[in-house]
Amino acid sequence: MRVLLGMILGVALTLGVAYVHDSRSTSANATTPITVQDNMVNWEVVSRNWNSVRLKMHDAWMNLSNKMSG
């Protein structure tokens, strides 16, 4: 149980640090259009992938609950 909790905490911490780094780097470079620092994470892709996973999980849950009830 500790290992699973540690893995979840590690993933959450990694994503949190990357998000904070990216949000600070884009706001600092907004005034200097010549030198633009790339973000560590492409958050549009993360959002699209997360929505895809969420929809697949929802469909799987609905299929499972339909099989259990009927």
Secondary structure, 3 states (H helix, E strand, C coil): CHHHHHHHHHHHHHHHHHHHHHHHHHHHHHHCCCCCCCCCCCHHHHHHHHHHHHHHHHHHHHHHHHHHHC
